[in-house]
Amino acid sequence: METTIFGPPGTGKTTRLINIVRQEIEGGTQPEKIAFVSFSRKAAEEARTRASEKLSMDVNQMAWFRTLHSFAFQTLGLGTRQVMGGKDYNKLGDLLGLEFKASAGVKMADGLLFSPGNGGDAYLTMIQMARVTGTSIEEQFSRVANRNLHYQQLKLVDQVLRDYKEDTGKIDFVDMIQDFITEGYCPQLDVLIVDEAQDLVPMQWQMVHEVMKPCAKRIYYAGDDDQCIYSWMGVNVGDFLNASEDKIILDKSYRLPISVHGMADSLVKQLHTRQQKVWSPTEEAGSVVWHRDILDVDITTGEWLILARTNYIANRIANNLKEQGFLYWREGSGWSISPNVLTGIEVWLRLCKGQYLSATEVKKLSTLLTPNVITKAGRRKLSLLDAEVTYNLTDIQNLCSLSATEQTPWYEVLKVSETERIYITSVRRMGESILSGKPRIRISTIHKAKGGEADNVALLLDSSRACALNQDQDSELRTFYVGITRAKKTLHLIESQSQHGFQI
């Protein structure tokens, strides 16, 4: 039995899939016989968390709730030392005189098979694209209109990479999928759920159809073709659309208000290839507001998700918000203020209030204190505090010869740059919480925000020349559709400031 479940934004796709797991278990299926796999770590982790919370399932029972290449990694009995990591790509870069920054930063848990970038990463992306789509590197090179890349260099990177992996016995994430297909072994399953299936590359579909499918009794492919935004990675939306004959469309969104739903539906109907769907919004009206500039948007209160088409645009917005003194979370980078500094400020402010803290909490100050307030001997004593004892500021002053008092401002106690001091002071003056909690403002590219949501979404319509001139404009429509459909209440559309803007 094979079924495809189409889940438009906010229609409860994950809930539907977890209910399938629930019904299977209630019907006698052993949890170990259920596989819940996905292209992305986010989807796999959400499924694991939901199953644990809703079904009281133990993590050990969910051995097959994982990304596809993690499934292959586990089945093949591989070890992490066998997998290409940051150090390997650095060595590869030394051999070739190129930089592999993006590739070195991709972790196995992320779910991505490879990551685009410049320099050596651009060549590596071509090589991996050729592999996952079953084409030659020559054909892949001909598809990429980039005058800064050279075919002879591509051939050299390909050969050196092959030699390096053979000499070291290392494999990359694409090798995992290929080896899984070659081995042809998959544990016997009663249920196979493939989530975010619209984002599978051809090689991953081969893995599912040729090896996993014959070992499963009941198979569910779940996703949304309208949110297929990884064509740059070799994804073909037709693979998902044609996955099975039996199709279910979830028809009620619990996220999108009427106005946002209307705009999103109007946009996605421009797609040339898609599954027709009729689905309804929430009963809330919501609103769509246009702005000339992001600076015109009042983000001083409320929950915000600011979305950009590219990292370059997201970086520009991050710099603007920092200049205005806003605290934010940047997907992929974290807080706009160092977490260590945030922790240090928290510890110092609590000590100044007369609170007693554990040795572990106080020790977090040891590397942050400026030499002006503590000697090397005092710093050593601070690192040797008794774990069984709590301490207040007076204790620290006496034990570690700390010269700072409760009247000493944090920026004279902690080692921070002048730029960082001005920024943090500005953040505090605006009343933003810098100590802990969920970020009020998040900045992200549209791709990294997939699956996320917020009450207020500010979507910048700026794009890049490459995106604007992309022959596959369906991909651009889907990308901005994903951005629009993150909004739970209000969508703020920011007009493009350049000639390469997306038109709605």
Buried (B, 14 or more C-beta within 10 A) or exposed (E): EBBBBBBBBBBBBBBBBBEBBBEBBEEEBEBBBBBBBBBBBBBBBBBBBBBBEEBEBEEEBBBBBBBBBBBBBBBBEBEEEBBBBBEBBBEBBEEBEBBBBBBBBBEBEBBBBBBBBEBBBBBBBBBBBBBBBEBEBEEBBEEEEEEEEEEEBBBBBBEBBEEBBEEEEBBBBBBBBBBBBEEEEBBEBBBBBBBBBBBBBBBBBBBBBEBBBEBBEBBBBBBBBBBBBBBBBBBBBEBBBEBBEEEEBBEEBEBBBBBBBBBBBEBBEEBEEBBEBEBBBBEBEBBBBEBEEBEEBEBEEEBBBBBBBBBEBBBBBBEBBBEEBBBBBBBEEEBBBBEEBBBBBBBBBBBBEEBBBBBEBBBBBBEBBEEEBBEEEBBEBBBEBEEEEBBBBEBBBEBBBBEBEEEBEBBEBBBBEEEBBEBBBBBBEEEBEBEEEEBBBBBBBBBBBBBBBBEBBBBBBBBBEEBBEBEEBBBBBBBBBBBBBBBBBBBBBBBBBEEBBBEB
